[in-house]
Amino acid sequence: EIGSRDGPTSLRHVAAEGGRGRAAMGRRPARCYRQIKNKPYPKSRYCRGVPDPKIRIFDVGMKKYSSDIFPACVHLVSWEKENVSSEALEAARIACNKYMTKNSGKETFHLRIRCKPFHVLRINKMLSCAGADRLQTGMRGAYGKPLGVCARVGIGQILMSLRTKDGNVEKAIESFRRAKFKFPGRQKIVVSKKWGFTQFKRDEYVEYKSEGRLKHQGVHCEKRTTHGPLADRRPEDICQ
């Protein structure tokens, strides 16, 4: 028991009060986990108790608009091989979405996060209280517990993509410039030559559309070809 002005107080009572006066341990900085060193370590039946990623929304804006509406596309490309934490992805998504919503309008763009945080980060927690040297064992059994998740990205891998109209390209570039501050390492902003999120260049898209050879698949498109058996085709899918 601990003596106090109001009388004796038990340690159990102090713990029940929430341990006021004790500093809570913060999250370890992401710079400790930036380098890709080991094999991928995903969540599985062997790796349990993994915290949920901070980023839960990967598509923001007008994600149901067809590919015809937004012809322009801008990418944020990673220029380093590194780990990007889910907290950094969520912070970048919020920064980009906030700028575009305020300066362009919430119905003028579609933002997509292109990398997924599957790799689990571990921490070997060490006690820092008085008398900890009696309890902890140093590097014996140092395999850590799950701390968070991150995405393993390479050089030239796209982190974020944004499709919009041609008049909003400069605003999209500025929104990605602000999102770059949330990531470690170097990134480049690239204006795509493709039409929106499709695989076709802009002149090809216009040509195929005028010929009626585009099959719309939501935000993407497929090109109708002249190959394959006619028995499996519908009349609208057959091209000259």
N, C-alpha and C positions, 0 to 999 in steps of 0.2 A: 504494500500500500504506500501511497505517496501522501506526505503531510501537506496540508494547505491551510489557509486562513479559516475556511469553513469546516475544517475537520478532515479526517482521513478519506482519501479517494482511491478506489481500486484502479489498476491498470486496465482492466476490462471496461470500466466506465469511460476512461480516456479514449480507448479505441472506438467505443460506441459513439462518442461525440464527434468522430471524424478526424481526430488527430489534429486539431487546430494548432497553428504555430509551426507545423512541420511543412517544409517546402516540397511540393510535388515535383517528381522527376519529369523533365520535358522530353520531347521526342528527339532522337538523335539526328543531327543534321544530315541532309541528303548528300553532302560532299563525301561522307564516309562510305557511300554505296554507289558512287558515280561510275567507277571502273567496272567493266565486265570481266570477271576473272574465272568464274566457275561455270558448270553446266547449268542449263535451265532447271529451275526448281519450282514446278507448278503445284498448285493445290491438288491434293489427292487423298485417298483413304489412308495413306501413310503420313501425309503432312496435314495435320488437322489443327483446328483452332486458328485459322488464318483470318486476320481482320478483313472486313469488306473494303474494296477500293474506294477512295474518296470520290472518284468520278463515276457517276451512275448514268449520265446522259451523254450520249456520243453524237446525237444529231440535234441541232438547234436551228430554229427558224422555220422557214417554209419547206419542210422536208417532204411534203406530199405534192408539191408543185411538179408538173411534168418537165421533161428536159427542154421543151421549146421555150420556156419562160425565161430561164437564166442561161444566156449563151457564154458569159465570161466566167473564168475560173482562175483562182489564185491558190498557190500551194505554199506552205511553210515546210521547208526541207531541212532535215538534220544534216549537219556537216561534221559530225563526230560519231564515233562508236562509243556508246555509253548507256547507262541506265537512266531512265526518266521516271520519276516517281509518280504515283497516281495523284498526289497532292499538287505537283507541278502541272499536270495535265488539266486538273480541275481549275486551278488558278488561271491558266492560259485561256481556257474556254470561257470563264467568266469575264476576263478582261476584253477578249475579242467580241463577245456577244454584247457587252455593255456599250462599247464604242459604236458598233454597227447599229444597235437599236436606237441610240441617242442621236446619231448623226445622219443615219440613212433611213431608219424605220424598220420595225420588226418584221414587215412583210416584204422586204427587199433583198433577202439573202437566205442562203442555206449553208450552215456551217457543219462540217463533219470532222470528228476526231478519228484519225486513221490508224493509230497504234493502240493496242490493248494491253493493259497491265496484268500480266499473268505470272511473272516471276516473283517468288516470295523472298523477302529479305528477312534475315535472322539477327537476333541480338543475344549476346551472352551477358545477362544482367549481373552486375557486381553490386554488392552491398556497400553502402558508404556511411553507415551509422557507426556509433561507438561500439567497439568490441567486434567489428566485422571480421577482423583477422582470425578470430577463433572459429568463425562459421564457414567462410568461403575457402575454396580449394585451389584458387589460381587458375591455371590452364588445364587442370584435370577435368575431363568431361565438359569441354568448352563448346560443344555443339549447341547453338543457340535456339531460342524460341522464336516463332514468327513475330515480326514487328510490323510489316506492311507489305505492299506489293508495288512493282514497278514494271515498266515496259523496256525491253532490250531493243535498242534501235541502232541502226548502222548508218554509214555514210551514204547520203543520197536517198534515205528513206523519208517518205512524206509523213509529217506529224499531223498536220491539219490541212484541210481543203475547204475553200469557200467559193460557192458559185453565186453569181449575181448578174445584174445587167451591166452593160458596158459603161454607163455613166457613173457607176459606183466602184470602179476598179481602184481608183486612188484611195478611197475610204477603206476598202478591203486591205490594201497594202499597209495603210497606217494602223489598222486594227491588228494586223500580224506583227508590225513593228513593236507595238505595245505588248503583245503576247510573248515576244522573244525574251523579254526581261524575266519571265517566269521560269525559263528553262536554263539549265547549265550548258556550258559549251557554246558552240557557234551554230547558227542557223542561217539559211538563205531564203529570201522571199522570191518566188518564181511565178510569173504570169504565164499560164498555160496557153498553148496553141490549140488545144482541143476545145470542143463545144461542151461547156459545162462539165459534168462528171462522166460524159460518154467517152468512148475510145476513138472517135472520129475527129479529124481536123475540121476546122470551121467550114472550109470550102467543100469538103467531102460531105459534111452533114447537110448543107444546103442542097447539094446535088442529089444525094440519095433521097432527101425529103421530096424534092420536086418530081423524082421518078417514082415515088410511092414505094420505096424499098426499105423504109425504116419501120421496124416493129417496136413500139414503145413498151418499155419495161419499167414504168415508174420514172425514177430519175435517170435511168440508163436507156440505151437503145440497142437493138440487134438489127443486123443487116439481113434482109431476106435474100437468099441465094437461089441460084438455078439448079443446084445439085440435089440429089436424093430422089427416092421413089415418089411418084405423084400420088400413090395410094395413101400415103401418110400426110398429105398436104390438105389444107383448107383452100378454098378458091381465092381468098384474099391474100394468102401467103405466096401465091404463084406469080413470079415475075418473068418478064420477057428477057 
